Amino acid sequence: MSLPVNDAKTLDAVFMALADPTRRAILSMLLEDDMAVTDVADPFPISLAAISKHLSILAEAGLISQEKRGRVKWCKLEPDAMRAASVWMQAFGQFEPLNLDAFERFLASELGIPTDGD
């Protein structure tokens, strides 16, 4: 499956943004409602500047938008931005689903860990 250059760049930006757990947590928070940047930063043990950098990466990937309302900057989830990533991932749906139980048994046997059935 070959993507046009612009689509590939968009896909790269989305996956790069999603690769960081802090950014995924921010997106989860924004699922609930729009939030002020300071409210986004509140639960994280990192600086406001670091949160702003994460928000910039999410905005560059098109996953969020930011809008200034008065003196407060608000963040809004842009769910349509994940469409390209979703379409790309769905293309792999033709493969057999992974049997996680069998995989877990295999790993346990390789590591010598007893399973429930042992």
Secondary structure, 3 states (H helix, E strand, C coil): CCCCHHHHHHHHHHHHHHCCHHHHHHHHHHHHCCEEHHHHHCCCCCCHHHHHHHHHHHHHCCCEEEEEECCEEEEEECHHHHHHHHHHHHHHHHCCCCCHHHHHHHHHHHHCCCCCCC
